[in-house]
Amino acid sequence: MKNTKKLLALLLVVAMVFALAVPVFADEETPAMAGKTVILHSNDVHGAIAGYANMAALAADYEKQGAQVIVADAGDFSQGKVEVSSNKGLNAVRMMNAAGYDIATLGNHEFDYGYAQLVANLKEAKFGTVCCNVLGEDGKPVLDGSKVITVGDVKIGFIGVNTPESQTKANPALIKGLTWLAGDNMVKAVQAEADKLKAEADVIVVLAHLGVDAESKPNRSTDLWAGLKGVDFIIDGHSHTVMTAGEAGEPIQSTGTAFQNIGVIVIDNEDEELDEDTVMMDALDAGAADFQPEEGCFTVYTDPDDINTVAKALEDEGYKFDTAQIEMVPQTYQK
């Protein structure tokens, strides 16, 4: 599916979405996302468990459109609301299992209940957990630093890295024996994982729980990106920032907190590279009156306040759509 680029601004290769509608295709049509791999991601969920249903539904939506889907998290899933804190983060792992998560890294709050509790929780995880810069008493990483997920013919390498602030934000007695690589040593650890993945992975993504707050320098995701080679994208967390790129245009995305957004990264399976056809359509910025749809089928992500305006503008162009449901809903139009 080609999205008409003159409608709205292209946001790198990502879209920020809030809810969904399921597209309908005629029998003879090729599904819109056939030949694509979609990475859906969250960060800093902090017990907002209702969002896991949205994540699972969005994954199912993309699969119905023909895409192959990977679901990832950039940390801080264990602590927050009572629904997950009541049993020290275990419910979060169970919810992520149910939602179909494939891969995650650790946030600082994963250590709130102690390292022993974290290990116990992760024994129930059906998803992989990666982190390269948290070391045990033996000086070795306590988790695998990276993992390759194969989707069809495409291999995607995921590297995990945790903020060194964890060692001061968590109770020292509960993380005794652990050390964190920080600054240049943290960058070197991530680069070492990237170097290992080069021969195996087609695309390399870092799951970083680092954030972009000024006080986190030199351990921010932007600091990490500046020192890396051979990495395609960073999915970030920790600072609860909503961003589709770093201040200097770095390919770093963060979705805020508590499922404010769900991040979407699209990979073209044939080219084995990030797809430039994924956009977020914002009627407020583009102006519904300027809509000139070119393709037979496409999806609009729009603000709730603009749904009626967008719908009328597109109906005037002869498009039909599935009615919006809740919040920022992708509406699929078919001419």
C-alpha positions, 0 to 999 in steps of 0.5 A: 500500500502506498500512502499519499505523501502530499496529504500529510507530513511523513514522520520518518518511518513511524506512526503513533496510534491510539486505537484501531478499526479493522480494514475490509478488502475485496477477495481479489485484493492483496492485503495492504500490509502484505510483505511488511513486518510491523514492530509495535512497541510500548514503554513505561506502561506502569500498570496501565493494564487496559492498554494491553488489550489495545496492543493485542487488538492492534497486532491482530489488525495488522496481521489481518492486513497481511503484516507479520507483527513483533510486539516489544517493550522498553521497560518499566512494566512491573511497577505503578498501579495496584494491578501490577504492584500487588504481586510485585510485578508478576501480573505485568508479565502475565498480561504481556504474555496474554497480549503476545509480547515477543521481546522486552528490556528492563526499566529501572522500576523492574528492580523495585522489588529486588533482583531476586523477585525480578528473576522469579517474575521473568521465569514466567515470561513467554517473551524474551528479555534482553539487557547488555549493561547490567552485570552480576557479581561475576562481571557478566551480564545478568541477561542476554544482551541481544536476541534475533527474531526471525520473521519470514526471511527477515531477521531483526536483532534486538539489543537491550540497555537499562539506565544506570540510574537504576542503581540509585533509584532502587533500594541498594539492599535489593540489588546487591551484587549488581553493577551497571555499565554507564557512559562510554562503557555502556555505549561500548557494550551496546556496540559490541552486541551490534557488532555480533548481530551484523552477520546475522540480522538484517535490521538492528533495533535497540530497546533502551530504557534511557530517556532524553532528560538533560539530567540523564546525560551522558546516559541518554538515548541520544548520547547512545545513538551518537556513539553507535554504528550499524544500528537502525533504530532506538525504541526508548523509555524512562523519561516518559517522552512522546517523540517520533525522532530525537531533537537532531532527527535521530531515529529514536521513538518513545511513546510517553507512558501508560499507553498514551501511544503505541509505537509502530515501525514498519519494515519492508521484507523485500528490501529488509529496511525500514519502510518510508510509507508509514505515516500519521495522518493528522487532520488538524495539521494538514487541513481536511479541506486539502485532502486529495486521496490518490490510492484506493485504500489507506488508513487515517490516524486522526484526533477525535475532534477531527473525525467528522471533518475528515470523514466528510472531506473524504466522503466528498471524494467518494470514499467510504469508511468504517466508522470511528470507535474510540479515541484516535482511531485508524479509519480505513477508506475504500473507493 
